[in-house]
Amino acid sequence: MTAPTAGRDAALRTPGAILLLSCYELGHTPLGLASPAAFLRAAGFAPALQDLSTDRLDAAQVAQARLVGVSVPMHTALRLGLQAARRVRALNPAAHLCFYGLYAGLNAELLLGGPPGAAPPADSIIGGEYEPALVALAQALAACDERPSAPGLALRGHPAPPRLARTDFLPPVRSGLRPLADYARLEGPAGTRTVGYTEASRGCKHLCRHCPIPPAYGGRFFVVPRSVVLADVAALVAAGAEHLTFGDPDFLNGPGHALALVRT
């Protein structure tokens, strides 16, 4: 039985067997692809990345994927992601479809339930700090585990709260995406500048009622280690960034961490 299992594992580790999709991240290079790509590659997988805010869905890539992950960090991404998921289902009904990110957990009933008589949009969802659970899902599918289990990973009929635990972050990997110059730019008196986007923390210590983050994080936040942020910044500058945007829900959740980063 060892050889068939090894064969299945190798199949999911072939380039493109995992496909990560982003639909909307406010015009910047999608961190919702770059961060999980780093984790998956570190685990021996070779995910393909598609940013549907800049390119059409690649039907050939969808057809060869066994696991398709849809990044949904905000409401607009969720609405567009649902449209993309319908197209993925039509092109490759056998693929496992996972929604991950802030709006995955907040919309579990929609994504794993759906209207009566209709197939749910997703096979699984991951809320909270999603990267480790996405790797665990890929590893389980590689081993043909029909009911994968990991903190934050919810399946049809098996709900799970968001994963709220510290993550050993890795510098994001943006290879396979368009260059920074194809994304949003900063316009000012000195002209137009190419923008790089990163994050120094996740979650938020505040409980503002208008915000979608408290229902997922409950007042908790997690800092991204300074070494990881600085490595990402260096990579962005090397890729042509002339201005940096930090997308933290509240950059001053941890003032000591944030200010030290800015000074560095």
C-alpha positions as CSV (number, residue, x, y, z in Angstrom):
1,M,0.0,0.0,0.0
2,T,3.0,2.3,0.4
3,A,3.6,2.9,-3.3
4,P,0.0,4.1,-4.2
5,T,0.1,6.5,-1.2
6,A,3.4,7.9,-2.2
7,G,2.1,8.3,-5.8
8,R,-0.9,10.3,-4.6
9,D,1.3,12.5,-2.4
10,A,3.6,13.1,-5.3
11,A,0.6,14.0,-7.6
12,L,-0.5,16.9,-5.3
13,R,3.1,18.1,-5.1
14,T,3.4,18.5,-8.8
15,P,3.4,22.2,-10.1
16,G,-0.1,23.5,-10.4
17,A,-1.8,20.7,-8.5
18,I,-2.7,23.4,-6.0
19,L,-4.1,26.6,-7.4
20,L,-4.6,29.8,-5.2
21,L,-7.0,32.5,-6.5
22,S,-7.3,36.1,-5.4
23,C,-10.1,38.3,-6.7
24,Y,-9.7,41.6,-5.0
25,E,-7.1,43.1,-2.6
26,L,-7.6,46.9,-3.0
27,G,-5.4,47.0,-6.1
28,H,-2.2,45.8,-4.5
29,T,-0.2,42.6,-5.0
30,P,-2.3,40.0,-3.2
31,L,-0.7,39.1,0.2
32,G,-3.5,36.5,0.4
33,L,-1.6,34.6,-2.3
34,A,2.0,35.4,-1.5
35,S,1.8,34.4,2.2
36,P,0.2,31.0,1.8
37,A,2.4,30.3,-1.2
38,A,5.4,30.6,1.0
39,F,4.0,28.1,3.5
40,L,3.0,25.6,0.9
41,R,6.3,25.8,-0.9
42,A,8.1,25.3,2.4
43,A,6.0,22.1,2.9
44,G,7.1,20.8,-0.5
45,F,4.1,21.9,-2.7
46,A,4.3,24.0,-5.8
47,P,1.1,26.1,-6.0
48,A,0.1,28.1,-9.0
49,L,-1.1,31.7,-8.3
50,Q,-3.8,33.6,-10.2
51,D,-4.9,37.1,-9.4
52,L,-8.3,37.6,-11.1
53,S,-8.1,41.4,-10.5
54,T,-5.5,41.5,-13.2
55,D,-6.0,38.4,-15.3
56,R,-8.7,36.2,-16.6
57,L,-9.2,32.8,-15.0
58,D,-6.9,30.3,-16.6
59,A,-9.1,27.4,-17.5
60,A,-6.2,25.1,-18.2
61,Q,-4.7,25.7,-14.7
62,V,-8.1,25.1,-13.1
63,A,-8.5,21.8,-15.0
64,Q,-5.3,20.4,-13.6
65,A,-5.7,21.5,-10.0
66,R,-6.7,19.1,-7.3
67,L,-7.0,21.8,-4.6
68,V,-8.2,25.3,-5.4
69,G,-8.0,27.9,-2.6
70,V,-9.9,31.2,-2.9
71,S,-8.6,34.1,-0.8
72,V,-11.4,36.2,0.7
73,P,-9.9,38.9,3.0
74,M,-12.9,41.3,2.5
75,H,-16.5,41.5,1.3
76,T,-15.8,42.4,-2.3
77,A,-13.3,39.5,-2.6
78,L,-16.0,37.1,-1.2
79,R,-18.6,38.2,-3.8
80,L,-16.2,37.9,-6.7
81,G,-14.8,34.7,-5.2
82,L,-18.3,33.1,-5.3
83,Q,-18.5,33.9,-9.0
84,A,-15.0,32.4,-9.6
85,A,-16.0,29.3,-7.6
86,R,-18.9,28.6,-9.8
87,R,-16.6,28.7,-12.8
88,V,-14.1,26.4,-11.1
89,R,-16.9,23.9,-10.3
90,A,-17.9,23.9,-14.0
91,L,-14.3,23.4,-15.2
92,N,-13.2,20.9,-12.6
93,P,-16.0,19.4,-10.4
94,A,-13.5,17.0,-8.8
95,A,-11.3,19.6,-7.3
96,H,-11.5,20.4,-3.6
97,L,-12.5,24.0,-3.2
98,C,-11.5,25.9,-0.1
99,F,-12.2,29.5,0.8
100,Y,-9.8,31.0,3.3
101,G,-9.3,34.3,5.0
102,L,-11.3,36.7,7.2
103,Y,-14.6,36.5,5.2
104,A,-14.4,32.7,5.0
105,G,-15.1,32.2,8.7
106,L,-17.6,35.0,8.8
107,N,-19.7,33.4,6.0
108,A,-19.4,29.7,6.9
109,E,-23.1,29.1,6.6
110,L,-23.2,30.6,3.1
111,L,-20.1,28.8,1.9
112,L,-20.7,25.4,3.4
113,G,-24.5,25.4,3.2
114,G,-26.1,27.3,0.4
115,P,-29.7,27.3,-0.8
116,P,-31.8,24.0,-0.5
117,G,-31.1,21.6,-3.3
118,A,-27.9,23.3,-4.4
119,A,-24.3,22.2,-3.8
120,P,-22.4,24.4,-1.4
121,P,-19.9,26.8,-2.9
122,A,-17.1,25.3,-0.9
123,D,-15.9,22.0,0.3
124,S,-14.0,23.6,3.2
125,I,-13.2,27.0,4.7
126,I,-10.4,28.3,6.9
127,G,-10.8,31.2,9.3
128,G,-8.4,33.2,11.4
129,E,-4.7,32.5,10.9
130,Y,-5.1,30.3,7.9
131,E,-1.7,29.3,6.5
132,P,-1.0,26.3,8.7
133,A,-4.5,24.9,8.2
134,L,-4.1,25.3,4.4
135,V,-0.9,23.3,4.5
136,A,-2.6,20.7,6.7
137,L,-5.4,20.5,4.2
138,A,-3.0,20.0,1.3
139,Q,-1.2,17.3,3.2
140,A,-4.4,15.5,4.1
141,L,-5.6,15.6,0.5
142,A,-2.3,14.3,-0.7
143,A,-2.8,11.3,1.6
144,C,-6.4,10.9,0.4
145,D,-7.8,11.7,3.9
146,E,-11.5,12.2,3.3
147,R,-12.0,14.1,6.5
148,P,-8.9,16.3,7.1
149,S,-8.6,18.0,10.5
150,A,-6.7,21.1,11.6
151,P,-7.4,24.1,13.8
152,G,-9.5,26.6,11.9
153,L,-10.5,24.1,9.1
154,A,-14.2,23.6,8.7
155,L,-15.9,21.1,6.4
156,R,-19.5,20.5,5.4
157,G,-21.3,19.4,8.5
158,H,-18.2,19.9,10.7
159,P,-17.9,23.5,11.8
160,A,-14.8,24.9,13.4
161,P,-13.9,28.2,15.0
162,P,-11.2,30.4,13.4
163,R,-7.7,29.5,14.2
164,L,-6.4,32.1,16.7
165,A,-2.8,31.0,17.5
166,R,0.6,32.5,16.8
167,T,2.0,31.5,13.5
168,D,5.6,31.0,12.6
169,F,5.4,33.5,9.7
170,L,7.5,33.2,6.5
171,P,8.4,36.0,4.1
172,P,5.7,36.1,1.4
173,V,6.6,34.7,-2.1
174,R,5.2,36.7,-5.0
175,S,6.8,34.9,-7.9
176,G,4.2,34.0,-10.4
177,L,2.3,37.3,-10.0
178,R,2.5,40.4,-12.1
179,P,5.2,43.0,-11.3
180,L,4.4,45.7,-8.8
181,A,4.2,48.3,-11.6
182,D,0.9,46.6,-12.8
183,Y,-0.8,47.4,-9.5
184,A,-1.9,50.5,-7.7
185,R,0.5,53.5,-7.6
186,L,1.0,56.5,-5.4
187,E,0.4,59.8,-7.1
188,G,1.9,62.9,-5.5
189,P,3.6,66.2,-6.3
190,A,6.9,64.4,-7.1
191,G,5.1,62.1,-9.6
192,T,3.9,58.6,-9.5
193,R,5.6,55.9,-7.4
194,T,5.4,52.1,-7.5
195,V,3.8,50.8,-4.3
196,G,4.7,47.7,-2.2
197,Y,2.2,46.3,0.3
198,T,2.9,44.3,3.4
199,E,1.5,43.7,6.9
200,A,3.1,44.0,10.4
201,S,0.3,42.5,12.4
202,R,-3.1,40.7,12.1
203,G,-6.3,40.9,14.0
204,C,-7.1,43.9,16.3
205,K,-7.4,44.6,20.0
206,H,-10.3,46.9,19.4
207,L,-14.0,45.7,19.4
208,C,-15.6,48.3,17.0
209,R,-19.1,47.2,16.1
210,H,-18.9,48.3,12.5
211,C,-15.8,46.2,11.8
212,P,-15.7,42.5,10.6
213,I,-12.5,41.7,12.5
214,P,-13.8,41.5,16.1
215,P,-16.2,38.6,15.3
216,A,-13.3,36.6,14.0
217,Y,-10.5,37.7,16.3
218,G,-12.4,38.7,19.5
219,G,-9.9,41.5,20.4
220,R,-6.8,39.5,19.7
221,F,-4.0,40.5,17.4
222,F,-0.7,38.8,16.3
223,V,2.5,40.6,15.3
224,V,4.5,39.4,12.3
225,P,8.1,39.2,13.4
226,R,10.2,42.1,12.5
227,S,12.7,39.9,10.6
228,V,9.9,38.6,8.4
229,V,8.5,42.1,7.7
230,L,11.9,43.5,6.9
231,A,12.7,40.5,4.6
232,D,9.4,41.2,2.8
233,V,10.2,44.9,2.5
234,A,13.6,44.2,1.1
235,A,12.0,41.9,-1.5
236,L,9.5,44.6,-2.4
237,V,12.2,47.2,-2.8
238,A,14.2,44.9,-5.0
239,A,11.1,44.4,-7.1
240,G,10.8,48.2,-7.6
241,A,8.8,49.5,-4.7
242,E,9.3,53.2,-4.1
243,H,6.6,53.5,-1.4
244,L,5.3,51.1,1.2
245,T,1.8,50.6,2.5
246,F,1.1,48.7,5.7
247,G,-2.3,47.1,5.6
248,D,-2.7,46.2,9.3
249,P,-6.2,46.6,10.7
250,D,-4.6,49.0,13.2
251,F,-0.9,49.7,12.7
252,L,-0.6,50.8,16.3
253,N,-2.1,47.7,17.9
254,G,1.4,47.1,19.2
255,P,3.1,50.5,19.2
256,G,6.6,49.3,20.1
257,H,6.6,46.7,17.3
258,A,5.2,49.1,14.7
259,L,7.3,52.1,15.5
260,A,10.5,50.1,15.6
261,L,9.7,48.7,12.2
262,V,9.1,52.2,10.8
263,R,12.4,53.5,12.3
264,T,14.3,50.5,10.9
